[in-house]
Amino acid sequence: MKRILVTGSNGLLGQNLVKFLVKHRFEVIALSRGENKLKKYEGFNYIDVNLEEFEKIKELIENLKPNVIVHTAAMTNVDQCELEQKSCFTANVEVVENLVKCCQTNDIHLIHLSTDFIFDGIKGFYKEKDKPNPVNYYGLSKLKSEELILKSTIKYTILRTILVYGLTEELKSNIVFWVKNNLENGKDIHVVTDQYRMPTHVNDLVFACHEAIIREVCGVYHISSSELLSIFEVANLVADVFELDKKFIHPIQSCDLNLPAKRPEKTGFDLTLSIRELNFTPRTFLEGLQLFKNQLQN
């Protein structure tokens, strides 16, 4: 039985991954800060720890001896990363550097979560080997963490993904919840028409993590839904599926938002490699939304 250490276990991916791995009879150690969000579940060990306490993490990993570390923890608020670059660098780069050293010393397979924001958004439908060119500090920090892994000699899998949404114990905010909650409460939302993404249901990302674990694949893989949509189209599909009033959705251009961090215009992934090597079957955003609605109702 493989022993899997999951960082960021209180996050959207972390919660869903821990539950999935326990169900599939892996030995799971969950690391996060603060109270365990999955305390009503059994079958795994939870440790409240700060990943930025590097010596403590080294000692912990040496004692626990996991076969695999799935690193889901990161500073992901794009504007906060732009405004607090030092904190972002520590969380997204130095933490990974420490994990790489631990994996090197202890012969551990590292599965690292990354992002479409390493690309500049000029061409869209990016392949794994396309040249990165981030337009904001969050994307730069995630690129730097990828480079640390790629330069190392450890066993690694990098999974890049886009706009993850899905269920958590305390209904953490994501693009779908944001649209749904505002429309249900009759609040106006201004949604960009000039940014294009392929939003990812968390179940698909969990599947990819599991395949990476059992197949022990090494390399970079793209995981997302199968079609490129504007954020405005995304919001309208959420309204359709949850039968909400679209009159509260107002189109806007990115330049009118005046956000601290620039966003890439058109990302999206070519999923050929993941389909071939990870047995990944991408679903449309509409299929993902319908699954999400069913999960919410159940």
URRA-V609044 format. One record per residue. N is the residue number from 1. SS is DSSP state (H for helix, E for strand, - for the rest). NEAR is the number of other ideal C-beta (glycine too) atoms within 10 Angstrom. D_LAST is the distance of its C-alpha to the last C-alpha in Angstrom with 1 decimal. Layout:
N	SS	NEAR	D_LAST
N	SS	NEAR	D_LAST
This chain:
1	-	7	31.2
2	-	15	30.9
3	E	15	30.6
4	E	25	28.5
5	E	26	28.9
6	E	28	26.3
7	E	23	27.5
8	-	22	25.4
9	-	27	22.6
10	-	24	21.3
11	-	22	20.8
12	H	21	18.1
13	H	24	19.4
14	H	25	20.7
15	H	28	17.5
16	H	23	15.7
17	H	27	19.0
18	H	29	19.7
19	H	18	16.5
20	H	17	17.2
21	H	24	20.9
22	H	18	20.5
23	H	11	18.4
24	-	11	21.2
25	-	10	23.8
26	-	21	25.5
27	E	17	27.3
28	E	25	25.7
29	E	20	27.4
30	E	26	25.5
31	E	26	27.8
32	E	25	27.0
33	-	13	28.6
34	-	8	27.8
35	-	9	25.3
36	-	19	22.8
37	-	20	19.3
38	-	21	17.9
39	-	9	19.9
40	-	7	17.3
41	-	16	17.3
42	-	7	20.5
43	-	14	22.6
44	E	19	24.0
45	E	13	26.8
46	E	19	26.3
47	E	13	29.4
48	E	12	29.9
49	-	14	32.5
50	-	13	33.9
51	-	23	34.4
52	-	14	37.4
53	-	12	39.3
54	H	17	40.6
55	H	8	42.8
56	H	12	40.1
57	H	20	37.7
58	H	16	40.5
59	H	12	41.2
60	H	18	37.6
61	H	22	37.1
62	H	11	40.5
63	H	7	39.4
64	H	17	35.9
65	-	11	37.2
66	-	21	33.9
67	-	18	34.2
68	E	23	31.9
69	E	26	31.0
70	E	30	28.1
71	E	25	29.1
72	-	27	26.2
73	-	24	27.8
74	-	24	29.7
75	-	18	30.8
76	-	19	29.0
77	-	13	29.7
78	H	19	32.2
79	H	14	34.3
80	H	16	34.4
81	H	26	35.7
82	H	17	38.4
83	H	12	39.5
84	-	15	39.3
85	H	14	40.6
86	H	7	41.9
87	H	13	38.6
88	H	23	36.9
89	H	18	39.5
90	H	16	39.2
91	H	20	35.4
92	H	24	35.1
93	H	19	38.5
94	H	17	40.2
95	H	22	37.1
96	H	25	36.8
97	H	15	40.6
98	H	19	40.3
99	H	27	37.5
100	H	23	39.6
101	H	17	42.5
102	H	22	40.5
103	H	24	39.2
104	H	14	42.8
105	H	12	44.2
106	H	16	41.7
107	-	10	41.0
108	-	22	37.3
109	E	21	35.2
110	E	22	33.8
111	E	23	30.7
112	E	25	30.9
113	E	28	28.5
114	E	24	30.4
115	E	24	30.1
116	H	24	31.3
117	H	27	33.3
118	H	26	36.1
119	-	24	37.2
120	-	19	39.1
121	-	22	37.1
122	-	11	40.2
123	-	12	39.5
124	-	18	35.8
125	-	15	34.2
126	E	22	35.6
127	-	12	36.4
128	-	16	36.4
129	-	8	40.2
130	-	14	40.5
131	-	8	42.4
132	-	17	40.4
133	-	14	41.7
134	-	20	39.4
135	-	18	40.0
136	-	19	38.6
137	H	23	38.9
138	H	26	35.2
139	H	26	35.8
140	H	22	39.2
141	H	26	37.9
142	H	29	35.3
143	H	20	38.1
144	H	17	40.4
145	H	27	37.9
146	H	21	37.6
147	H	14	41.4
148	H	20	41.8
149	H	21	39.6
150	H	11	41.5
151	H	8	44.8
152	-	15	44.0
153	-	8	44.5
154	-	20	41.2
155	-	17	38.6
156	E	23	36.0
157	E	25	33.2
158	E	22	32.4
159	E	23	29.2
160	E	25	29.4
161	E	22	26.4
162	-	20	25.6
163	-	20	23.3
164	E	24	20.3
165	E	23	16.9
166	-	24	13.4
167	-	19	11.1
168	-	19	13.0
169	-	15	13.0
170	-	7	15.0
171	-	11	13.9
172	-	15	17.3
173	-	11	19.1
174	-	19	19.3
175	H	17	20.6
176	H	26	17.3
177	H	18	16.4
178	H	15	20.1
179	H	24	20.3
180	H	21	17.2
181	H	13	18.1
182	H	17	21.7
183	H	22	21.3
184	H	12	19.0
185	-	8	21.9
186	-	10	24.6
187	-	9	26.1
188	-	10	28.3
189	E	14	27.6
190	E	14	30.3
191	E	19	29.1
192	E	20	31.6
193	-	13	32.6
194	-	15	34.8
195	-	19	32.4
196	E	21	30.7
197	E	26	27.9
198	-	26	25.5
199	-	23	22.2
200	E	26	20.4
201	E	26	16.8
202	H	25	16.7
203	H	17	15.7
204	H	22	19.0
205	H	23	20.9
206	H	21	19.6
207	H	17	20.7
208	H	24	24.0
209	H	26	24.6
210	H	19	24.0
211	H	20	26.4
212	H	25	28.9
213	H	21	28.9
214	H	12	29.4
215	H	12	31.8
216	-	13	33.6
217	-	19	34.3
218	-	12	36.5
219	E	13	36.5
220	E	19	34.6
221	E	24	31.6
222	E	30	29.7
223	E	26	25.9
224	-	30	24.2
225	-	25	22.9
226	-	16	25.5
227	-	14	26.9
228	-	18	28.7
229	E	21	27.6
230	E	17	29.1
231	H	22	27.1
232	H	19	27.8
233	H	16	26.3
234	H	24	23.2
235	H	28	22.8
236	H	18	23.4
237	H	19	20.8
238	H	26	18.2
239	H	18	19.6
240	H	12	19.5
241	H	17	15.9
242	-	16	14.7
243	-	8	17.6
244	-	19	19.5
245	-	10	23.3
246	H	12	25.2
247	H	10	28.3
248	H	18	27.3
249	E	19	27.4
250	E	12	31.0
251	E	14	32.6
252	E	15	34.7
253	-	11	36.7
254	H	15	36.3
255	H	10	39.8
256	H	9	39.0
257	-	10	36.5
258	-	6	39.1
259	-	13	36.9
260	-	12	38.6
261	-	17	37.4
262	-	17	38.0
263	-	21	35.2
264	-	22	35.9
265	-	16	35.8
266	E	19	34.4
267	-	27	32.8
268	-	23	30.6
269	E	29	31.1
270	-	16	32.8
271	-	22	30.4
272	H	12	33.0
273	H	18	33.6
274	H	26	30.0
275	H	15	29.5
276	H	10	32.7
277	H	14	32.6
278	-	23	29.0
279	-	11	27.7
280	-	19	25.4
281	-	11	23.9
282	-	20	23.2
283	-	18	20.7
284	-	14	21.4
285	H	26	19.9
286	H	14	18.5
287	H	13	16.7
288	H	25	15.4
289	H	23	14.2
290	H	14	12.4
291	H	16	10.6
292	H	23	9.9
293	H	16	8.7
294	H	9	6.2
295	H	13	5.2
296	H	14	5.5
297	H	6	3.8
298	-	6	0.0
